[in-house]
Amino acid sequence: MVVKLFNKQVDRTLFYKEKYFAIEPDFKDGGILSNVKMMFGFLDAFSRNKELLLGLTAPESGPISSEGLTELHPSQEENVQKALAAKDYFLLQGPPGTGKTSFALLTIVEKILKRSPDETVTILAFTNKAIKEVCNKLNSAGIKYLFNSSSEEDDNSLKTMVKTHDLESFGEYVKSIRVVTSTVASFVKYSNDLKAFFRFDTLMVDEASQLLEPQLAGIVVNFNRFILIGDQNQLPAVTVQSDVTTSINDPLLNGIGIFDMKVSLFERMFNTAVRNGWSNAYGTLIEQFRMDEKIMQLINHYYHDGLRCAHYRRGKTLMSSTQKGMNRKFQSCYGQTGSFLLKHLFRRQVKIMKMKLTLWLRSLRKLKSVDCLKKTGR
């Protein structure tokens, strides 16, 4: 047996002082063992599920719903409808500022829960920050969910629920849940426990382009269908290996589009779908709300020059009423300069407005004294 240590021992005489040694798992092994577990999960899956993942079988879709989604922009509506119609999987590329979480993901969840009284949705993300953002969106939309987490910050977390319910009431609560959220790492760790009381119907993965093949392959094959949301241009897979160590030269793997272990499952499947003309299984959001057009053009070539600026639609009424009130305050203090700045500010998403408003106010204070802001009640 050959044992390789993470931390090298300088003093080699240590190994000659004792006859027996205890070998214990290092905490760093967790990620490796998780990937191994996922690969075994993939190998144990049904043949058709494996063929779908490897691009050997074309994904199926049902008819597109005739129900219009007027609150969405054209590419958002088209891709949400295709995702809902997918029987096997759908791959959604969301460039920066296109609302892949705030619009697409949330709308898909809402529509699934509305159209089917029994269908369940599992939502995963690579990072804690991303899954917490998803939880906040669900909370704001009034969607009931269980957060698979040991955190007590969220009232819907598994730990909080266990603490605040007895065994009987917890069982009833779990039966009423149709949405479960989790990081990928936590899901892999507790998936067998979850499966005991929660049916795996539809899987949605945010930030999917950051996850490598072994991290997702063993998960998606356990669901009736899956929807991956990501952007390989903005958020590629996280790796530290060099090109030499990750390059794949096997003819069989190359034949199904696997050339590099650094490429995410999302990117490889997206490229395969594009190459095979499976337009029902992939799509790209093209209306972006975050960048000025000149800034957008700097990255547009990565998206075949398809991106375009769009005005915020879903929060139109809220934005307009807010703008009127703020306009009166700023114009009384800064005249046309304040109105001009405010006008351009409100072209962005309400979400971006809330985050950036403080910075705008600091800049505006340089134009007029702080006293003026106090007079307006700020």
C-alpha distance (Angstrom), angle and dihedral (degrees) to the residues before:
residue distance angle dihedral
M1 . . .
V2 3.80 . .
V3 3.80 117.1 .
K4 3.80 119.8 -164.1
L5 3.80 117.2 -164.2
F6 3.80 125.6 -148.9
N7 3.81 90.3 -145.3
K8 3.79 111.9 49.0
Q9 3.80 117.4 -133.9
V10 3.79 113.1 -131.2
D11 3.77 94.3 -168.1
R12 3.80 104.4 66.7
T13 3.82 92.5 -179.4
L14 3.81 86.7 75.5
F15 3.79 89.0 78.3
Y16 3.81 92.8 56.9
K17 3.79 97.6 50.1
E18 3.81 95.7 72.4
K19 3.76 134.1 39.8
Y20 3.83 98.9 -150.7
F21 3.79 132.3 40.5
A22 3.79 133.4 -172.0
I23 3.80 115.6 -130.9
E24 3.79 114.0 -153.0
P25 3.83 128.2 -179.3
D26 3.77 116.2 -98.4
F27 3.82 117.0 -129.2
K28 3.81 86.8 -122.1
D29 3.81 88.6 65.8
G30 3.81 89.7 70.7
G31 3.79 94.6 86.0
I32 3.79 93.0 44.9
L33 3.80 93.7 48.6
S34 3.80 89.7 47.0
N35 3.82 91.0 55.4
V36 3.80 91.0 47.6
K37 3.81 89.6 51.0
M38 3.81 90.6 50.8
M39 3.79 93.0 50.1
F40 3.81 90.9 52.2
G41 3.81 87.4 48.9
F42 3.79 89.1 54.3
L43 3.82 92.9 48.9
D44 3.83 91.0 50.8
A45 3.82 93.2 51.9
F46 3.81 125.8 105.8
S47 3.81 114.2 -79.7
R48 3.81 94.2 -116.2
N49 3.82 92.2 52.5
K50 3.79 90.0 52.9
E51 3.80 91.8 47.0
L52 3.82 90.5 51.4
L53 3.78 91.0 52.4
L54 3.80 93.0 47.7
G55 3.79 93.1 48.8
L56 3.81 94.1 -114.5
T57 3.82 93.8 119.1
A58 3.80 126.8 46.9
P59 3.83 114.1 -119.4
E60 3.80 117.4 -116.6
S61 3.80 129.0 -132.8
G62 3.78 135.7 -172.7
P63 3.81 127.2 -134.0
I64 3.80 118.9 -59.7
S65 3.79 112.6 -107.3
S66 3.78 116.9 -109.4
E67 3.81 90.0 -143.6
G68 3.79 108.4 112.2
L69 3.81 121.8 -134.6
T70 3.79 98.5 -149.8
E71 3.80 93.8 171.3
L72 3.82 90.0 66.6
H73 3.80 132.4 72.6
P74 3.83 118.6 -111.8
S75 3.82 99.8 -94.1
Q76 3.80 91.2 41.4
E77 3.81 91.6 52.4
E78 3.81 93.2 45.1
N79 3.80 94.1 50.8
V80 3.79 95.6 42.0
Q81 3.81 89.3 52.5
K82 3.81 91.6 49.0
A83 3.81 91.3 48.1
L84 3.81 91.0 51.6
A85 3.81 91.1 48.5
A86 3.83 94.1 49.4
K87 3.81 114.6 112.7
D88 3.80 96.6 -174.8
Y89 3.79 110.9 17.1
F90 3.79 146.3 -33.1
L91 3.82 127.9 -154.7
L92 3.80 115.8 -152.5
Q93 3.79 119.7 -168.0
G94 3.79 111.5 -157.4
P95 3.82 115.1 -171.2
P96 3.84 118.3 -156.5
G97 3.80 114.3 -58.3
T98 3.82 97.2 4.6
G99 3.81 95.4 120.1
K100 3.79 99.1 -112.5
T101 3.82 91.4 156.0
S102 3.81 104.4 25.5
F103 3.82 94.4 45.0
A104 3.80 114.5 12.5
L105 3.81 102.2 37.8
L106 3.79 94.7 40.2
T107 3.82 93.9 46.6
I108 3.81 92.2 49.0
V109 3.82 90.9 52.0
E110 3.81 91.8 47.3
K111 3.80 92.7 49.9
I112 3.82 94.0 46.5
L113 3.80 92.1 51.8
K114 3.80 91.3 46.2
R115 3.79 99.3 47.4
S116 3.81 97.6 43.5
P117 3.81 122.9 40.3
D118 3.82 93.5 -160.8
E119 3.81 107.3 34.1
T120 3.81 115.0 112.9
V121 3.80 127.9 -150.4
T122 3.80 127.0 -150.9
I123 3.81 114.9 -164.6
L124 3.80 120.1 -163.7
A125 3.80 133.6 178.4
F126 3.77 134.6 -176.4
T127 3.83 98.1 -125.0
N128 3.80 134.6 41.9
K129 3.79 90.0 -125.1
A130 3.80 92.6 56.3
I131 3.81 95.9 47.4
K132 3.81 91.5 46.9
E133 3.80 89.0 53.4
V134 3.80 88.8 52.3
C135 3.82 90.0 49.7
N136 3.80 90.3 51.6
K137 3.81 90.3 51.9
L138 3.81 91.6 49.9
N139 3.78 90.6 47.4
S140 3.80 92.0 51.2
A141 3.81 90.6 49.3
G142 3.81 91.4 51.1
I143 3.81 93.5 -115.9
K144 3.79 114.5 152.8
Y145 3.82 114.2 -131.3
L146 3.79 144.3 160.2
F147 3.80 116.1 -128.6
N148 3.81 110.4 -147.6
S149 3.79 95.1 -141.6
S150 3.80 142.1 113.7
S151 3.80 89.6 -136.5
E152 3.79 118.3 114.8
E153 3.82 93.7 -159.9
D154 3.81 91.7 88.6
D155 3.81 117.4 62.9
N156 3.81 88.1 -148.1
S157 3.81 96.2 53.7
L158 3.79 118.7 121.5
K159 3.81 92.0 -118.4
T160 3.80 92.8 51.9
M161 3.80 91.9 47.4
V162 3.81 92.6 50.5
K163 3.80 90.5 50.3
T164 3.81 95.6 47.9
H165 3.82 99.5 41.8
D166 3.77 134.8 59.8
L167 3.79 118.7 -132.8
E168 3.81 95.3 -91.5
S169 3.81 97.6 45.9
F170 3.80 91.2 43.6
G171 3.80 89.6 54.9
E172 3.79 91.3 51.7
Y173 3.79 90.9 47.3
V174 3.78 92.8 51.4
K175 3.82 91.4 50.4
S176 3.80 89.7 57.0
I177 3.81 93.8 51.1
R178 3.81 117.9 100.6
V179 3.82 99.3 168.1
V180 3.80 126.8 59.7
T181 3.81 123.2 -177.3
S182 3.79 127.6 -165.0
T183 3.77 145.8 145.1
V184 3.80 112.8 -99.9
A185 3.82 91.3 -113.0
S186 3.83 93.7 53.3
F187 3.80 91.8 44.9
V188 3.80 92.4 53.6
K189 3.79 89.8 49.7
Y190 3.81 96.3 49.2
S191 3.82 103.9 23.2
N192 3.80 94.2 111.4
D193 3.81 90.7 52.5
L194 3.81 91.4 47.5
K195 3.78 92.4 49.1
A196 3.80 89.5 59.2
F197 3.82 91.9 69.2
F198 3.82 105.9 12.6
R199 3.81 126.3 64.0
F200 3.81 116.9 -133.5
D201 3.82 104.6 -133.6
T202 3.82 111.8 137.9
L203 3.79 123.8 13.9
M204 3.80 122.5 -160.5
V205 3.80 120.2 -172.2
D206 3.80 121.1 -167.3
E207 3.83 118.5 -159.9
A208 3.82 86.7 20.3
S209 3.82 92.0 154.6
Q210 3.82 89.0 69.1
L211 3.80 93.6 60.4
L212 3.80 123.7 87.2
E213 3.80 124.8 -135.7
P214 3.84 96.9 -95.7
Q215 3.82 91.5 49.2
L216 3.81 94.0 59.0
A217 3.81 109.2 19.3
G218 3.79 94.7 80.4
I219 3.81 92.4 47.5
V220 3.81 104.8 47.8
V221 3.83 94.2 50.1
N222 3.83 89.7 64.5
F223 3.82 93.7 62.4
N224 3.78 130.6 78.0
R225 3.81 88.5 -125.8
F226 3.79 138.2 -12.9
I227 3.79 138.4 -149.5
L228 3.81 117.3 -155.7
I229 3.80 118.9 -162.0
G230 3.79 121.8 -169.3
D231 3.78 147.9 102.7
Q232 3.80 120.4 -117.9
N233 3.81 90.7 -164.8
Q234 3.80 94.9 54.8
L235 3.81 103.7 28.1
P236 3.83 110.8 22.8
A237 3.79 123.6 177.3
V238 3.80 116.1 -67.4
T239 3.82 110.8 -117.7
V240 3.80 138.3 148.1
Q241 3.82 99.5 -166.2
S242 3.79 122.2 108.7
D243 3.80 123.9 -112.8
V244 3.80 90.8 -107.8
T245 3.81 94.0 58.6
T246 3.82 95.6 44.5
S247 3.80 101.0 42.6
I248 3.83 114.9 113.4
N249 3.81 120.7 -150.1
D250 3.80 100.1 172.7
P251 3.85 108.4 127.4
L252 3.83 94.0 -143.6
L253 3.81 93.4 51.6
N254 3.80 92.0 42.7
G255 3.79 88.2 52.4
I256 3.82 91.5 62.5
G257 3.80 94.2 43.9
I258 3.81 101.6 -93.5
F259 3.81 107.3 133.2
D260 3.79 104.8 138.3
M261 3.81 132.4 31.7
K262 3.83 89.5 -146.5
V263 3.81 90.8 68.0
S264 3.80 114.7 96.2
L265 3.78 124.3 -121.8
F266 3.81 88.2 -116.3
E267 3.82 94.3 54.9
R268 3.79 94.6 44.5
M269 3.82 93.1 49.0
F270 3.82 91.7 43.5
N271 3.82 91.0 53.4
T272 3.80 90.7 46.4
A273 3.80 92.2 51.3
V274 3.82 91.6 49.0
R275 3.80 92.1 47.0
N276 3.82 92.7 50.0
G277 3.79 94.5 43.5
W278 3.82 94.6 -118.1
S279 3.81 92.5 154.9
N280 3.81 91.4 163.4
A281 3.81 89.6 65.7
Y282 3.80 103.2 50.8
G283 3.79 142.1 36.3
T284 3.81 144.4 162.9
L285 3.79 129.7 -133.6
I286 3.79 108.6 -131.2
E287 3.82 106.3 177.2
Q288 3.80 109.2 87.4
F289 3.81 126.3 -171.2
R290 3.81 103.2 -173.7
M291 3.80 110.1 66.9
D292 3.76 137.1 58.3
E293 3.80 110.6 -114.3
K294 3.81 93.7 -108.4
I295 3.79 91.2 53.4
M296 3.81 90.5 45.2
Q297 3.81 90.9 56.1
L298 3.82 89.8 61.4
I299 3.82 90.3 68.9
N300 3.80 100.9 24.9
H301 3.79 94.0 98.1
Y302 3.82 88.9 66.7
Y303 3.81 87.2 63.8
H304 3.82 98.0 43.8
D305 3.83 89.7 -98.7
G306 3.80 89.4 -69.1
L307 3.81 99.9 126.5
R308 3.77 119.7 104.0
C309 3.79 135.8 176.3
A310 3.79 116.8 -104.0
H311 3.77 135.1 -173.9
Y312 3.75 119.8 -119.1
R313 3.81 108.6 -93.7
R314 3.78 110.1 171.3
G315 3.83 93.8 58.5
K316 3.80 95.8 38.6
T317 3.82 97.4 124.4
L318 3.80 93.6 44.6
M319 3.78 91.9 47.2
S320 3.79 94.4 49.4
S321 3.80 95.6 49.4
T322 3.77 91.9 45.9
Q323 3.77 91.6 47.9
K324 3.80 92.4 54.1
G325 3.79 93.5 54.0
M326 3.79 94.3 44.2
N327 3.78 91.7 44.5
R328 3.82 92.0 60.9
K329 3.81 91.8 51.0
F330 3.79 96.9 45.7
Q331 3.78 96.2 41.3
S332 3.82 91.4 51.9
C333 3.78 88.8 53.2
Y334 3.80 104.2 33.8
G335 3.79 105.5 18.2
Q336 3.80 117.2 -149.1
T337 3.84 92.7 -14.8
G338 3.79 91.9 63.4
S339 3.81 92.6 45.5
F340 3.80 91.5 49.8
L341 3.79 92.8 51.0
L342 3.78 92.4 45.2
K343 3.79 92.3 48.6
H344 3.78 92.0 56.1
L345 3.77 91.9 42.0
F346 3.80 91.1 58.2
R347 3.77 92.1 54.0
R348 3.79 87.4 76.1
Q349 3.76 125.7 75.5
V350 3.77 118.2 -73.8
K351 3.78 86.4 -121.4
I352 3.80 92.4 56.9
M353 3.80 90.0 43.3
K354 3.79 91.9 58.8
M355 3.79 92.7 50.8
K356 3.78 96.4 44.5
L357 3.80 101.1 37.1
T358 3.79 93.2 89.7
L359 3.81 91.3 55.2
W360 3.79 90.8 49.0
L361 3.79 91.2 51.3
R362 3.79 91.2 52.2
S363 3.79 90.0 53.2
L364 3.78 92.1 47.4
R365 3.79 91.6 52.0
K366 3.79 87.9 66.4
L367 3.80 89.0 62.2
K368 3.81 95.2 52.2
S369 3.77 135.6 16.4
V370 3.78 122.9 -90.4
D371 3.80 88.8 -113.0
C372 3.76 90.3 69.7
L373 3.78 90.8 57.9
K374 3.79 90.4 50.6
K375 3.80 90.4 53.8
T376 3.78 90.3 56.4
G377 3.80 89.9 53.7
R378 3.82 95.4 -107.5
